[in-house]
Amino acid sequence: MKKYHQINDLKFEDDFLTLTIDGKEKRFKLKDISPALEKASEREKNTYEISPSGYGIYWPLLDEDISIDGLLEIVHTPKWKKKIA
């Protein structure tokens, strides 16, 4: 399995989600990343699953998924194969 990111120390502080991603602490405003998380109860926020590959985080009580690449604004572009004429 490909490992995308190492995610540690997920916590909610005031109106922010704080994560350690690949050894660097990052803070995200809840209103900017997820209306569902912004309105969620403490129980809903603190019931989550980090994917084994580090690709994303899932909150089952909210049915909310967030990709780490999306949080970091990483854009993947397809690798096109050149046609030989």
PDB file of N, CA, C and O in Angstrom:
ATOM      1  N   MET A   1       0.851  -1.184   0.000  1.00  0.00           N
ATOM      2  CA  MET A   1       0.000   0.000   0.000  1.00  0.00           C
ATOM      3  C   MET A   1       0.891   1.241   0.000  1.00  0.00           C
ATOM      4  O   MET A   1       1.835   1.348   0.783  1.00  0.00           O
ATOM      5  N   LYS A   2       0.573   2.163  -0.885  1.00  0.00           N
ATOM      6  CA  LYS A   2       1.314   3.420  -0.956  1.00  0.00           C
ATOM      7  C   LYS A   2       0.969   4.285   0.250  1.00  0.00           C
ATOM      8  O   LYS A   2      -0.203   4.417   0.606  1.00  0.00           O
ATOM      9  N   LYS A   3       1.973   4.868   0.875  1.00  0.00           N
ATOM     10  CA  LYS A   3       1.769   5.770   2.011  1.00  0.00           C
ATOM     11  C   LYS A   3       1.792   7.198   1.473  1.00  0.00           C
ATOM     12  O   LYS A   3       2.802   7.649   0.933  1.00  0.00           O
ATOM     13  N   TYR A   4       0.675   7.905   1.625  1.00  0.00           N
ATOM     14  CA  TYR A   4       0.565   9.274   1.132  1.00  0.00           C
ATOM     15  C   TYR A   4       1.108  10.275   2.138  1.00  0.00           C
ATOM     16  O   TYR A   4       1.940  11.116   1.796  1.00  0.00           O
ATOM     17  N   HIS A   5       0.640  10.188   3.376  1.00  0.00           N
ATOM     18  CA  HIS A   5       1.034  11.131   4.420  1.00  0.00           C
ATOM     19  C   HIS A   5       1.065  10.427   5.766  1.00  0.00           C
ATOM     20  O   HIS A   5       0.384   9.422   5.972  1.00  0.00           O
ATOM     21  N   GLN A   6       1.856  10.963   6.673  1.00  0.00           N
ATOM     22  CA  GLN A   6       1.843  10.532   8.069  1.00  0.00           C
ATOM     23  C   GLN A   6       1.032  11.572   8.833  1.00  0.00           C
ATOM     24  O   GLN A   6       1.406  12.744   8.874  1.00  0.00           O
ATOM     25  N   ILE A   7      -0.078  11.149   9.437  1.00  0.00           N
ATOM     26  CA  ILE A   7      -0.975  12.064  10.135  1.00  0.00           C
ATOM     27  C   ILE A   7      -0.950  11.735  11.622  1.00  0.00           C
ATOM     28  O   ILE A   7      -1.162  10.589  12.016  1.00  0.00           O
ATOM     29  N   ASN A   8      -0.687  12.757  12.450  1.00  0.00           N
ATOM     30  CA  ASN A   8      -0.652  12.595  13.907  1.00  0.00           C
ATOM     31  C   ASN A   8      -1.347  13.775  14.574  1.00  0.00           C
ATOM     32  O   ASN A   8      -1.602  14.808  13.955  1.00  0.00           O
ATOM     33  N   ASP A   9      -1.640  13.590  15.841  1.00  0.00           N
ATOM     34  CA  ASP A   9      -2.096  14.686  16.714  1.00  0.00           C
ATOM     35  C   ASP A   9      -3.280  15.480  16.175  1.00  0.00           C
ATOM     36  O   ASP A   9      -3.230  16.709  16.132  1.00  0.00           O
ATOM     37  N   LEU A  10      -4.331  14.799  15.769  1.00  0.00           N
ATOM     38  CA  LEU A  10      -5.535  15.492  15.327  1.00  0.00           C
ATOM     39  C   LEU A  10      -6.258  16.039  16.542  1.00  0.00           C
ATOM     40  O   LEU A  10      -6.558  15.295  17.476  1.00  0.00           O
ATOM     41  N   LYS A  11      -6.544  17.346  16.536  1.00  0.00           N
ATOM     42  CA  LYS A  11      -7.301  17.950  17.634  1.00  0.00           C
ATOM     43  C   LYS A  11      -8.065  19.161  17.139  1.00  0.00           C
ATOM     44  O   LYS A  11      -7.714  19.790  16.141  1.00  0.00           O
ATOM     45  N   PHE A  12      -9.110  19.459  17.866  1.00  0.00           N
ATOM     46  CA  PHE A  12      -9.931  20.625  17.575  1.00  0.00           C
ATOM     47  C   PHE A  12      -9.677  21.660  18.649  1.00  0.00           C
ATOM     48  O   PHE A  12      -9.735  21.355  19.840  1.00  0.00           O
ATOM     49  N   GLU A  13      -9.393  22.886  18.231  1.00  0.00           N
ATOM     50  CA  GLU A  13      -9.173  23.998  19.144  1.00  0.00           C
ATOM     51  C   GLU A  13      -9.977  25.177  18.639  1.00  0.00           C
ATOM     52  O   GLU A  13      -9.735  25.686  17.545  1.00  0.00           O
ATOM     53  N   ASP A  14     -10.940  25.612  19.449  1.00  0.00           N
ATOM     54  CA  ASP A  14     -11.839  26.690  19.046  1.00  0.00           C
ATOM     55  C   ASP A  14     -12.465  26.346  17.705  1.00  0.00           C
ATOM     56  O   ASP A  14     -13.138  25.322  17.587  1.00  0.00           O
ATOM     57  N   ASP A  15     -12.260  27.168  16.706  1.00  0.00           N
ATOM     58  CA  ASP A  15     -12.854  26.934  15.382  1.00  0.00           C
ATOM     59  C   ASP A  15     -11.836  26.386  14.385  1.00  0.00           C
ATOM     60  O   ASP A  15     -11.962  26.608  13.181  1.00  0.00           O
ATOM     61  N   PHE A  16     -10.819  25.665  14.889  1.00  0.00           N
ATOM     62  CA  PHE A  16      -9.752  25.157  14.039  1.00  0.00           C
ATOM     63  C   PHE A  16      -9.573  23.654  14.214  1.00  0.00           C
ATOM     64  O   PHE A  16      -9.824  23.089  15.278  1.00  0.00           O
ATOM     65  N   LEU A  17      -9.127  23.029  13.125  1.00  0.00           N
ATOM     66  CA  LEU A  17      -8.647  21.656  13.145  1.00  0.00           C
ATOM     67  C   LEU A  17      -7.128  21.751  13.065  1.00  0.00           C
ATOM     68  O   LEU A  17      -6.587  22.370  12.149  1.00  0.00           O
ATOM     69  N   THR A  18      -6.444  21.136  14.026  1.00  0.00           N
ATOM     70  CA  THR A  18      -4.985  21.131  14.033  1.00  0.00           C
ATOM     71  C   THR A  18      -4.507  19.701  13.837  1.00  0.00           C
ATOM     72  O   THR A  18      -4.961  18.782  14.518  1.00  0.00           O
ATOM     73  N   LEU A  19      -3.587  19.527  12.898  1.00  0.00           N
ATOM     74  CA  LEU A  19      -3.032  18.217  12.561  1.00  0.00           C
ATOM     75  C   LEU A  19      -1.522  18.329  12.432  1.00  0.00           C
ATOM     76  O   LEU A  19      -0.992  19.387  12.094  1.00  0.00           O
ATOM     77  N   THR A  20      -0.849  17.241  12.702  1.00  0.00           N
ATOM     78  CA  THR A  20       0.559  17.148  12.332  1.00  0.00           C
ATOM     79  C   THR A  20       0.599  16.246  11.105  1.00  0.00           C
ATOM     80  O   THR A  20       0.264  15.063  11.168  1.00  0.00           O
ATOM     81  N   ILE A  21       1.021  16.837   9.983  1.00  0.00           N
ATOM     82  CA  ILE A  21       1.073  16.130   8.704  1.00  0.00           C
ATOM     83  C   ILE A  21       2.530  16.075   8.263  1.00  0.00           C
ATOM     84  O   ILE A  21       3.176  17.104   8.065  1.00  0.00           O
ATOM     85  N   ASP A  22       3.029  14.860   8.115  1.00  0.00           N
ATOM     86  CA  ASP A  22       4.419  14.655   7.694  1.00  0.00           C
ATOM     87  C   ASP A  22       5.393  15.444   8.573  1.00  0.00           C
ATOM     88  O   ASP A  22       6.372  16.007   8.084  1.00  0.00           O
ATOM     89  N   GLY A  23       5.104  15.475   9.887  1.00  0.00           N
ATOM     90  CA  GLY A  23       5.992  16.118  10.849  1.00  0.00           C
ATOM     91  C   GLY A  23       5.809  17.612  11.015  1.00  0.00           C
ATOM     92  O   GLY A  23       6.514  18.227  11.815  1.00  0.00           O
ATOM     93  N   LYS A  24       4.872  18.219  10.275  1.00  0.00           N
ATOM     94  CA  LYS A  24       4.650  19.668  10.375  1.00  0.00           C
ATOM     95  C   LYS A  24       3.246  19.945  10.877  1.00  0.00           C
ATOM     96  O   LYS A  24       2.273  19.401  10.355  1.00  0.00           O
ATOM     97  N   GLU A  25       3.142  20.803  11.903  1.00  0.00           N
ATOM     98  CA  GLU A  25       1.822  21.145  12.434  1.00  0.00           C
ATOM     99  C   GLU A  25       1.128  22.129  11.495  1.00  0.00           C
ATOM    100  O   GLU A  25       1.714  23.121  11.061  1.00  0.00           O
ATOM    101  N   LYS A  26      -0.125  21.831  11.195  1.00  0.00           N
ATOM    102  CA  LYS A  26      -0.940  22.662  10.305  1.00  0.00           C
ATOM    103  C   LYS A  26      -2.261  22.961  10.991  1.00  0.00           C
ATOM    104  O   LYS A  26      -2.814  22.101  11.675  1.00  0.00           O
ATOM    105  N   ARG A  27      -2.772  24.175  10.814  1.00  0.00           N
ATOM    106  CA  ARG A  27      -4.088  24.566  11.354  1.00  0.00           C
ATOM    107  C   ARG A  27      -5.000  24.976  10.207  1.00  0.00           C
ATOM    108  O   ARG A  27      -4.590  25.655   9.266  1.00  0.00           O
ATOM    109  N   PHE A  28      -6.251  24.539  10.318  1.00  0.00           N
ATOM    110  CA  PHE A  28      -7.238  24.834   9.281  1.00  0.00           C
ATOM    111  C   PHE A  28      -8.510  25.347   9.940  1.00  0.00           C
ATOM    112  O   PHE A  28      -8.981  24.768  10.918  1.00  0.00           O
ATOM    113  N   LYS A  29      -9.067  26.433   9.407  1.00  0.00           N
ATOM    114  CA  LYS A  29     -10.343  26.946   9.910  1.00  0.00           C
ATOM    115  C   LYS A  29     -11.448  25.983   9.497  1.00  0.00           C
ATOM    116  O   LYS A  29     -11.566  25.632   8.323  1.00  0.00           O
ATOM    117  N   LEU A  30     -12.252  25.558  10.459  1.00  0.00           N
ATOM    118  CA  LEU A  30     -13.322  24.606  10.158  1.00  0.00           C
ATOM    119  C   LEU A  30     -14.278  25.139   9.105  1.00  0.00           C
ATOM    120  O   LEU A  30     -14.716  24.387   8.234  1.00  0.00           O
ATOM    121  N   LYS A  31     -14.608  26.421   9.169  1.00  0.00           N
ATOM    122  CA  LYS A  31     -15.571  26.963   8.203  1.00  0.00           C
ATOM    123  C   LYS A  31     -15.034  26.916   6.777  1.00  0.00           C
ATOM    124  O   LYS A  31     -15.807  26.916   5.819  1.00  0.00           O
ATOM    125  N   ASP A  32     -13.705  26.876   6.634  1.00  0.00           N
ATOM    126  CA  ASP A  32     -13.103  26.817   5.299  1.00  0.00           C
ATOM    127  C   ASP A  32     -12.997  25.399   4.749  1.00  0.00           C
ATOM    128  O   ASP A  32     -12.897  25.212   3.537  1.00  0.00           O
ATOM    129  N   ILE A  33     -13.017  24.398   5.628  1.00  0.00           N
ATOM    130  CA  ILE A  33     -12.824  23.028   5.145  1.00  0.00           C
ATOM    131  C   ILE A  33     -14.060  22.146   5.210  1.00  0.00           C
ATOM    132  O   ILE A  33     -14.185  21.203   4.429  1.00  0.00           O
ATOM    133  N   SER A  34     -14.994  22.443   6.147  1.00  0.00           N
ATOM    134  CA  SER A  34     -16.145  21.557   6.263  1.00  0.00           C
ATOM    135  C   SER A  34     -17.269  22.175   7.091  1.00  0.00           C
ATOM    136  O   SER A  34     -17.127  22.330   8.304  1.00  0.00           O
ATOM    137  N   PRO A  35     -18.379  22.529   6.455  1.00  0.00           N
ATOM    138  CA  PRO A  35     -19.530  23.024   7.216  1.00  0.00           C
ATOM    139  C   PRO A  35     -20.038  21.976   8.222  1.00  0.00           C
ATOM    140  O   PRO A  35     -20.518  22.327   9.300  1.00  0.00           O
ATOM    141  N   ALA A  36     -19.927  20.694   7.862  1.00  0.00           N
ATOM    142  CA  ALA A  36     -20.392  19.627   8.767  1.00  0.00           C
ATOM    143  C   ALA A  36     -19.549  19.589  10.037  1.00  0.00           C
ATOM    144  O   ALA A  36     -20.090  19.459  11.135  1.00  0.00           O
ATOM    145  N   LEU A  37     -18.245  19.700   9.900  1.00  0.00           N
ATOM    146  CA  LEU A  37     -17.373  19.703  11.080  1.00  0.00           C
ATOM    147  C   LEU A  37     -17.543  20.977  11.898  1.00  0.00           C
ATOM    148  O   LEU A  37     -17.462  20.946  13.126  1.00  0.00           O
ATOM    149  N   GLU A  38     -17.776  22.079  11.227  1.00  0.00           N
ATOM    150  CA  GLU A  38     -17.957  23.356  11.924  1.00  0.00           C
ATOM    151  C   GLU A  38     -19.161  23.290  12.868  1.00  0.00           C
ATOM    152  O   GLU A  38     -19.133  23.881  13.948  1.00  0.00           O
ATOM    153  N   LYS A  39     -20.219  22.574  12.467  1.00  0.00           N
ATOM    154  CA  LYS A  39     -21.448  22.494  13.255  1.00  0.00           C
ATOM    155  C   LYS A  39     -21.518  21.257  14.147  1.00  0.00           C
ATOM    156  O   LYS A  39     -22.476  21.098  14.904  1.00  0.00           O
ATOM    157  N   ALA A  40     -20.528  20.389  14.071  1.00  0.00           N
ATOM    158  CA  ALA A  40     -20.575  19.094  14.763  1.00  0.00           C
ATOM    159  C   ALA A  40     -20.389  19.226  16.272  1.00  0.00           C
ATOM    160  O   ALA A  40     -19.780  20.172  16.771  1.00  0.00           O
ATOM    161  N   SER A  41     -20.941  18.235  16.978  1.00  0.00           N
ATOM    162  CA  SER A  41     -20.745  18.157  18.430  1.00  0.00           C
ATOM    163  C   SER A  41     -19.329  17.653  18.723  1.00  0.00           C
ATOM    164  O   SER A  41     -18.640  17.177  17.821  1.00  0.00           O
ATOM    165  N   GLU A  42     -18.904  17.755  19.958  1.00  0.00           N
ATOM    166  CA  GLU A  42     -17.587  17.245  20.345  1.00  0.00           C
ATOM    167  C   GLU A  42     -17.475  15.752  20.046  1.00  0.00           C
ATOM    168  O   GLU A  42     -16.453  15.288  19.542  1.00  0.00           O
ATOM    169  N   ARG A  43     -18.528  15.010  20.359  1.00  0.00           N
ATOM    170  CA  ARG A  43     -18.528  13.565  20.093  1.00  0.00           C
ATOM    171  C   ARG A  43     -18.368  13.277  18.603  1.00  0.00           C
ATOM    172  O   ARG A  43     -17.584  12.412  18.213  1.00  0.00           O
ATOM    173  N   GLU A  44     -19.111  14.004  17.775  1.00  0.00           N
ATOM    174  CA  GLU A  44     -19.023  13.802  16.323  1.00  0.00           C
ATOM    175  C   GLU A  44     -17.627  14.149  15.800  1.00  0.00           C
ATOM    176  O   GLU A  44     -17.085  13.436  14.955  1.00  0.00           O
ATOM    177  N   LYS A  45     -17.051  15.232  16.298  1.00  0.00           N
ATOM    178  CA  LYS A  45     -15.706  15.644  15.863  1.00  0.00           C
ATOM    179  C   LYS A  45     -14.652  14.628  16.281  1.00  0.00           C
ATOM    180  O   LYS A  45     -13.723  14.342  15.526  1.00  0.00           O
ATOM    181  N   ASN A  46     -14.797  14.095  17.466  1.00  0.00           N
ATOM    182  CA  ASN A  46     -13.760  13.231  18.021  1.00  0.00           C
ATOM    183  C   ASN A  46     -13.939  11.752  17.698  1.00  0.00           C
ATOM    184  O   ASN A  46     -13.214  10.906  18.220  1.00  0.00           O
ATOM    185  N   THR A  47     -14.901  11.445  16.841  1.00  0.00           N
ATOM    186  CA  THR A  47     -15.069  10.084  16.338  1.00  0.00           C
ATOM    187  C   THR A  47     -14.646  10.100  14.880  1.00  0.00           C
ATOM    188  O   THR A  47     -15.417  10.476  13.997  1.00  0.00           O
ATOM    189  N   TYR A  48     -13.410   9.686  14.643  1.00  0.00           N
ATOM    190  CA  TYR A  48     -12.854   9.750  13.295  1.00  0.00           C
ATOM    191  C   TYR A  48     -11.928   8.574  13.043  1.00  0.00           C
ATOM    192  O   TYR A  48     -11.495   7.887  13.969  1.00  0.00           O
ATOM    193  N   GLU A  49     -11.638   8.360  11.771  1.00  0.00           N
ATOM    194  CA  GLU A  49     -10.719   7.303  11.338  1.00  0.00           C
ATOM    195  C   GLU A  49      -9.727   7.921  10.360  1.00  0.00           C
ATOM    196  O   GLU A  49     -10.119   8.577   9.395  1.00  0.00           O
ATOM    197  N   ILE A  50      -8.447   7.708  10.616  1.00  0.00           N
ATOM    198  CA  ILE A  50      -7.411   8.138   9.681  1.00  0.00           C
ATOM    199  C   ILE A  50      -7.107   6.947   8.783  1.00  0.00           C
ATOM    200  O   ILE A  50      -6.846   5.847   9.271  1.00  0.00           O
ATOM    201  N   SER A  51      -7.140   7.163   7.475  1.00  0.00           N
ATOM    202  CA  SER A  51      -6.889   6.046   6.573  1.00  0.00           C
ATOM    203  C   SER A  51      -5.469   5.514   6.784  1.00  0.00           C
ATOM    204  O   SER A  51      -4.547   6.294   7.021  1.00  0.00           O
ATOM    205  N   PRO A  52      -5.290   4.190   6.700  1.00  0.00           N
ATOM    206  CA  PRO A  52      -3.961   3.601   6.910  1.00  0.00           C
ATOM    207  C   PRO A  52      -2.898   4.167   5.968  1.00  0.00           C
ATOM    208  O   PRO A  52      -1.723   4.232   6.329  1.00  0.00           O
ATOM    209  N   SER A  53      -3.301   4.574   4.773  1.00  0.00           N
ATOM    210  CA  SER A  53      -2.348   5.117   3.802  1.00  0.00           C
ATOM    211  C   SER A  53      -2.036   6.586   4.066  1.00  0.00           C
ATOM    212  O   SER A  53      -1.118   7.142   3.463  1.00  0.00           O
ATOM    213  N   GLY A  54      -2.798   7.224   4.970  1.00  0.00           N
ATOM    214  CA  GLY A  54      -2.597   8.647   5.220  1.00  0.00           C
ATOM    215  C   GLY A  54      -3.241   9.524   4.164  1.00  0.00           C
ATOM    216  O   GLY A  54      -2.941  10.714   4.072  1.00  0.00           O
ATOM    217  N   TYR A  55      -4.129   8.940   3.365  1.00  0.00           N
ATOM    218  CA  TYR A  55      -4.774   9.695   2.288  1.00  0.00           C
ATOM    219  C   TYR A  55      -5.820  10.677   2.818  1.00  0.00           C
ATOM    220  O   TYR A  55      -5.976  11.772   2.277  1.00  0.00           O
ATOM    221  N   GLY A  56      -6.540  10.284   3.882  1.00  0.00           N
ATOM    222  CA  GLY A  56      -7.610  11.146   4.353  1.00  0.00           C
ATOM    223  C   GLY A  56      -8.098  10.788   5.737  1.00  0.00           C
ATOM    224  O   GLY A  56      -7.577   9.887   6.394  1.00  0.00           O
ATOM    225  N   ILE A  57      -9.120  11.524   6.165  1.00  0.00           N
ATOM    226  CA  ILE A  57      -9.747  11.338   7.473  1.00  0.00           C
ATOM    227  C   ILE A  57     -11.249  11.207   7.242  1.00  0.00           C
ATOM    228  O   ILE A  57     -11.832  11.920   6.426  1.00  0.00           O
ATOM    229  N   TYR A  58     -11.859  10.283   7.975  1.00  0.00           N
ATOM    230  CA  TYR A  58     -13.298  10.027   7.839  1.00  0.00           C
ATOM    231  C   TYR A  58     -13.959  10.174   9.204  1.00  0.00           C
ATOM    232  O   TYR A  58     -13.478   9.624  10.195  1.00  0.00           O
ATOM    233  N   TRP A  59     -15.068  10.921   9.253  1.00  0.00           N
ATOM    234  CA  TRP A  59     -15.886  11.069  10.449  1.00  0.00           C
ATOM    235  C   TRP A  59     -17.192  10.306  10.214  1.00  0.00           C
ATOM    236  O   TRP A  59     -18.104  10.831   9.576  1.00  0.00           O
ATOM    237  N   PRO A  60     -17.293   9.070  10.724  1.00  0.00           N
ATOM    238  CA  PRO A  60     -18.449   8.219  10.417  1.00  0.00           C
ATOM    239  C   PRO A  60     -19.780   8.762  10.931  1.00  0.00           C
ATOM    240  O   PRO A  60     -20.809   8.555  10.288  1.00  0.00           O
ATOM    241  N   LEU A  61     -19.787   9.445  12.063  1.00  0.00           N
ATOM    242  CA  LEU A  61     -21.053   9.973  12.586  1.00  0.00           C
ATOM    243  C   LEU A  61     -21.592  11.117  11.738  1.00  0.00           C
ATOM    244  O   LEU A  61     -22.779  11.439  11.803  1.00  0.00           O
ATOM    245  N   LEU A  62     -20.725  11.728  10.945  1.00  0.00           N
ATOM    246  CA  LEU A  62     -21.126  12.826  10.057  1.00  0.00           C
ATOM    247  C   LEU A  62     -21.147  12.406   8.591  1.00  0.00           C
ATOM    248  O   LEU A  62     -21.648  13.141   7.740  1.00  0.00           O
ATOM    249  N   ASP A  63     -20.599  11.210   8.290  1.00  0.00           N
ATOM    250  CA  ASP A  63     -20.378  10.755   6.925  1.00  0.00           C
ATOM    251  C   ASP A  63     -19.600  11.814   6.139  1.00  0.00           C
ATOM    252  O   ASP A  63     -19.974  12.194   5.029  1.00  0.00           O
ATOM    253  N   GLU A  64     -18.512  12.275   6.748  1.00  0.00           N
ATOM    254  CA  GLU A  64     -17.684  13.339   6.178  1.00  0.00           C
ATOM    255  C   GLU A  64     -16.274  12.810   5.936  1.00  0.00           C
ATOM    256  O   GLU A  64     -15.667  12.205   6.820  1.00  0.00           O
ATOM    257  N   ASP A  65     -15.765  13.041   4.742  1.00  0.00           N
ATOM    258  CA  ASP A  65     -14.400  12.663   4.355  1.00  0.00           C
ATOM    259  C   ASP A  65     -13.631  13.919   3.980  1.00  0.00           C
ATOM    260  O   ASP A  65     -14.167  14.817   3.331  1.00  0.00           O
ATOM    261  N   ILE A  66     -12.371  13.976   4.394  1.00  0.00           N
ATOM    262  CA  ILE A  66     -11.499  15.062   3.961  1.00  0.00           C
ATOM    263  C   ILE A  66     -10.184  14.447   3.517  1.00  0.00           C
ATOM    264  O   ILE A  66      -9.581  13.659   4.245  1.00  0.00           O
ATOM    265  N   SER A  67      -9.740  14.809   2.322  1.00  0.00           N
ATOM    266  CA  SER A  67      -8.448  14.309   1.845  1.00  0.00           C
ATOM    267  C   SER A  67      -7.349  15.242   2.341  1.00  0.00           C
ATOM    268  O   SER A  67      -7.532  16.457   2.416  1.00  0.00           O
ATOM    269  N   ILE A  68      -6.219  14.659   2.673  1.00  0.00           N
ATOM    270  CA  ILE A  68      -5.089  15.459   3.140  1.00  0.00           C
ATOM    271  C   ILE A  68      -4.529  16.289   1.994  1.00  0.00           C
ATOM    272  O   ILE A  68      -4.169  17.449   2.196  1.00  0.00           O
ATOM    273  N   ASP A  69      -4.450  15.722   0.803  1.00  0.00           N
ATOM    274  CA  ASP A  69      -3.997  16.506  -0.344  1.00  0.00           C
ATOM    275  C   ASP A  69      -4.897  17.723  -0.566  1.00  0.00           C
ATOM    276  O   ASP A  69      -4.415  18.805  -0.900  1.00  0.00           O
ATOM    277  N   GLY A  70      -6.198  17.539  -0.378  1.00  0.00           N
ATOM    278  CA  GLY A  70      -7.132  18.659  -0.512  1.00  0.00           C
ATOM    279  C   GLY A  70      -6.855  19.748   0.518  1.00  0.00           C
ATOM    280  O   GLY A  70      -6.868  20.935   0.192  1.00  0.00           O
ATOM    281  N   LEU A  71      -6.603  19.339   1.769  1.00  0.00           N
ATOM    282  CA  LEU A  71      -6.278  20.318   2.810  1.00  0.00           C
ATOM    283  C   LEU A  71      -5.010  21.088   2.473  1.00  0.00           C
ATOM    284  O   LEU A  71      -4.919  22.292   2.710  1.00  0.00           O
ATOM    285  N   LEU A  72      -4.037  20.382   1.920  1.00  0.00           N
ATOM    286  CA  LEU A  72      -2.746  20.994   1.598  1.00  0.00           C
ATOM    287  C   LEU A  72      -2.738  21.672   0.230  1.00  0.00           C
ATOM    288  O   LEU A  72      -1.720  22.219  -0.196  1.00  0.00           O
ATOM    289  N   GLU A  73      -3.884  21.632  -0.454  1.00  0.00           N
ATOM    290  CA  GLU A  73      -4.054  22.220  -1.782  1.00  0.00           C
ATOM    291  C   GLU A  73      -3.079  21.638  -2.803  1.00  0.00           C
ATOM    292  O   GLU A  73      -2.538  22.344  -3.654  1.00  0.00           O
ATOM    293  N   ILE A  74      -2.873  20.319  -2.686  1.00  0.00           N
ATOM    294  CA  ILE A  74      -2.043  19.609  -3.654  1.00  0.00           C
ATOM    295  C   ILE A  74      -2.939  19.178  -4.814  1.00  0.00           C
ATOM    296  O   ILE A  74      -3.954  18.513  -4.607  1.00  0.00           O
ATOM    297  N   VAL A  75      -2.562  19.556  -6.020  1.00  0.00           N
ATOM    298  CA  VAL A  75      -3.338  19.216  -7.212  1.00  0.00           C
ATOM    299  C   VAL A  75      -2.565  18.155  -7.994  1.00  0.00           C
ATOM    300  O   VAL A  75      -1.385  18.319  -8.303  1.00  0.00           O
ATOM    301  N   HIS A  76      -3.248  17.087  -8.298  1.00  0.00           N
ATOM    302  CA  HIS A  76      -2.645  16.021  -9.103  1.00  0.00           C
ATOM    303  C   HIS A  76      -3.094  16.171 -10.541  1.00  0.00           C
ATOM    304  O   HIS A  76      -4.284  16.309 -10.824  1.00  0.00           O
ATOM    305  N   THR A  77      -2.139  16.143 -11.439  1.00  0.00           N
ATOM    306  CA  THR A  77      -2.462  16.214 -12.857  1.00  0.00           C
ATOM    307  C   THR A  77      -2.174  14.866 -13.486  1.00  0.00           C
ATOM    308  O   THR A  77      -1.200  14.203 -13.129  1.00  0.00           O
ATOM    309  N   PRO A  78      -3.012  14.461 -14.415  1.00  0.00           N
ATOM    310  CA  PRO A  78      -2.783  13.155 -15.044  1.00  0.00           C
ATOM    311  C   PRO A  78      -1.505  13.162 -15.868  1.00  0.00           C
ATOM    312  O   PRO A  78      -1.128  14.173 -16.460  1.00  0.00           O
ATOM    313  N   LYS A  79      -0.856  12.018 -15.889  1.00  0.00           N
ATOM    314  CA  LYS A  79       0.336  11.866 -16.726  1.00  0.00           C
ATOM    315  C   LYS A  79      -0.122  11.261 -18.043  1.00  0.00           C
ATOM    316  O   LYS A  79      -0.514  10.096 -18.114  1.00  0.00           O
ATOM    317  N   TRP A  80      -0.064  12.079 -19.074  1.00  0.00           N
ATOM    318  CA  TRP A  80      -0.530  11.645 -20.380  1.00  0.00           C
ATOM    319  C   TRP A  80       0.578  10.904 -21.097  1.00  0.00           C
ATOM    320  O   TRP A  80       1.750  11.275 -21.035  1.00  0.00           O
ATOM    321  N   LYS A  81       0.182   9.873 -21.762  1.00  0.00           N
ATOM    322  CA  LYS A  81       1.150   9.114 -22.573  1.00  0.00           C
ATOM    323  C   LYS A  81       1.165   9.722 -23.966  1.00  0.00           C
ATOM    324  O   LYS A  81       0.121  10.006 -24.552  1.00  0.00           O
ATOM    325  N   LYS A  82       2.354   9.912 -24.472  1.00  0.00           N
ATOM    326  CA  LYS A  82       2.480  10.442 -25.826  1.00  0.00           C
ATOM    327  C   LYS A  82       2.179   9.341 -26.821  1.00  0.00           C
ATOM    328  O   LYS A  82       2.642   8.209 -26.677  1.00  0.00           O
ATOM    329  N   LYS A  83       1.403   9.684 -27.824  1.00  0.00           N
ATOM    330  CA  LYS A  83       1.131   8.745 -28.909  1.00  0.00           C
ATOM    331  C   LYS A  83       2.261   8.834 -29.922  1.00  0.00           C
ATOM    332  O   LYS A  83       2.707   9.919 -30.295  1.00  0.00           O
ATOM    333  N   ILE A  84       2.696   7.705 -30.341  1.00  0.00           N
ATOM    334  CA  ILE A  84       3.721   7.679 -31.401  1.00  0.00           C
ATOM    335  C   ILE A  84       2.976   7.550 -32.723  1.00  0.00           C
ATOM    336  O   ILE A  84       2.205   6.614 -32.935  1.00  0.00           O
ATOM    337  N   ALA A  85       3.222   8.510 -33.605  1.00  0.00           N
ATOM    338  CA  ALA A  85       2.508   8.531 -34.886  1.00  0.00           C
ATOM    339  C   ALA A  85       3.138   7.628 -35.899  1.00  0.00           C
ATOM    340  O   ALA A  85       2.656   7.534 -37.027  1.00  0.00           O
TER     341      ALA A  85
END
